[in-house]
Amino acid sequence: METYPDKTCSIDRLVTHPKLVAAAKAGMKTQQRRNGVYGWPGEEFELDGMVFVMTGLVRQRLGDMTDEDARAEGYPDLDRYKDIILKMHAGMTWDPDGLAWVHTFAAKVD
C-alpha cells in the first residue's frame, strides 16, 4: 500500500464552488488540484447528496498540465483553467515548476 502525506484539509473542502460541484455531479469534473492533501484513495465524500470516491492522488508539476487535465478539472482548456485560477488567487503567478496534488475521483457506483 502506498504511503501518503498527512491531510492538510478535510475532504469535504475538496470541491466547493457550486459550478464545479455541478460539473462533478454531471461527470464532467473528475480531478481537483490543491496545494495540500485533502483526501486519500478509497476515501468517500459527498456533493449535494451524491457520493464520490477518491481513485487517485499524485503530485504534478503545473507545467505538465494538458488541456485534457484542464477538462478533467471541469474547464474547457488549459488557458481558461489558468485564467480562472489566477483570478481566484490574487497575487499568484503560474509557475510551471510549481507542484500540486491531483485528487482524482469518480461517482460511487453501488
C-alpha positions as CSV (number, residue, x, y, z in Angstrom):
1,M,0.0,0.0,0.0
2,E,1.3,3.4,-0.9
3,T,2.0,5.9,1.9
4,Y,0.6,9.4,1.5
5,P,1.3,12.6,3.5
6,D,-1.0,13.8,6.2
7,K,-4.0,15.7,5.1
8,T,-3.8,19.5,5.2
9,C,-7.6,20.0,4.9
10,S,-10.8,18.0,5.2
11,I,-12.0,16.1,2.1
12,D,-15.4,17.9,2.4
13,R,-13.5,21.0,1.3
14,L,-12.1,19.4,-1.9
15,V,-14.8,20.6,-4.3
16,T,-16.8,23.6,-3.0
17,H,-17.6,26.0,-5.9
18,P,-21.2,25.5,-7.0
19,K,-20.3,25.3,-10.7
20,L,-17.6,22.7,-10.0
21,V,-19.9,20.7,-7.8
22,A,-22.4,20.7,-10.7
23,A,-19.7,19.6,-13.1
24,A,-18.6,16.8,-10.8
25,K,-22.2,15.6,-10.4
26,A,-22.6,15.6,-14.3
27,G,-19.4,13.6,-14.7
28,M,-17.5,16.5,-16.3
29,K,-15.1,17.1,-13.4
30,T,-13.0,14.1,-12.2
31,Q,-10.0,15.9,-10.7
32,Q,-9.2,18.7,-8.3
33,R,-5.7,20.2,-7.8
34,R,-4.8,21.6,-4.5
35,N,-1.6,22.7,-2.7
36,G,-2.2,20.2,0.0
37,V,-3.7,16.8,0.5
38,Y,-7.5,16.7,1.1
39,G,-8.2,13.0,0.8
40,W,-6.7,9.6,0.1
41,P,-7.6,7.0,-2.5
42,G,-10.6,4.9,-1.3
43,E,-12.0,7.7,0.8
44,E,-15.5,8.9,0.1
45,F,-17.1,12.3,0.1
46,E,-20.5,13.8,-0.7
47,L,-21.5,16.6,-3.0
48,D,-25.2,17.6,-2.7
49,G,-26.3,14.1,-1.8
50,M,-24.2,12.3,-4.4
51,V,-21.3,10.1,-3.1
52,F,-17.9,10.2,-4.7
53,V,-14.8,8.1,-4.1
54,M,-11.2,9.2,-4.4
55,T,-9.5,7.0,-7.0
56,G,-6.0,8.6,-7.1
57,L,-3.6,11.0,-5.6
58,V,-0.4,12.1,-7.3
59,R,1.9,15.1,-7.3
60,Q,2.2,17.0,-10.6
61,R,4.1,20.0,-11.9
62,L,1.8,22.7,-13.2
63,G,3.9,22.9,-16.3
64,D,3.0,19.2,-17.1
65,M,-0.7,20.0,-17.2
66,T,-2.5,19.5,-20.5
67,D,-5.9,20.5,-22.0
68,E,-7.1,17.1,-21.0
69,D,-6.1,17.7,-17.4
70,A,-8.0,21.1,-17.5
71,R,-11.1,19.3,-18.9
72,A,-10.9,16.8,-16.0
73,E,-10.9,19.9,-13.7
74,G,-14.1,21.0,-15.4
75,Y,-12.7,23.7,-17.7
76,P,-12.7,23.8,-21.5
77,D,-9.0,24.1,-21.9
78,L,-5.7,24.8,-20.1
79,D,-5.7,28.6,-20.9
80,R,-9.2,29.0,-19.4
81,Y,-8.1,27.0,-16.3
82,K,-5.0,29.1,-15.8
83,D,-7.0,32.4,-16.2
84,I,-9.6,31.4,-13.6
85,I,-7.1,30.0,-11.1
86,L,-5.0,33.2,-11.3
87,K,-8.1,35.4,-10.8
88,M,-9.2,33.3,-7.8
89,H,-5.8,33.5,-6.1
90,A,-4.8,37.2,-6.1
91,G,-1.0,37.6,-6.4
92,M,-0.4,34.1,-7.6
93,T,1.7,33.6,-10.7
94,W,1.7,30.5,-12.9
95,D,4.9,28.7,-12.0
96,P,5.5,25.7,-14.4
97,D,7.7,24.1,-11.7
98,G,5.1,24.6,-9.0
99,L,3.7,21.4,-7.6
100,A,0.0,20.5,-6.9
101,W,-1.7,17.4,-5.5
102,V,-4.0,15.9,-8.1
103,H,-7.0,14.4,-6.4
104,T,-8.9,12.1,-8.8
105,F,-12.4,10.9,-8.1
106,A,-15.5,9.3,-9.5
107,A,-19.1,8.9,-8.6
108,K,-19.6,5.9,-6.3
109,V,-21.3,3.0,-8.0
110,D,-23.4,0.7,-5.8
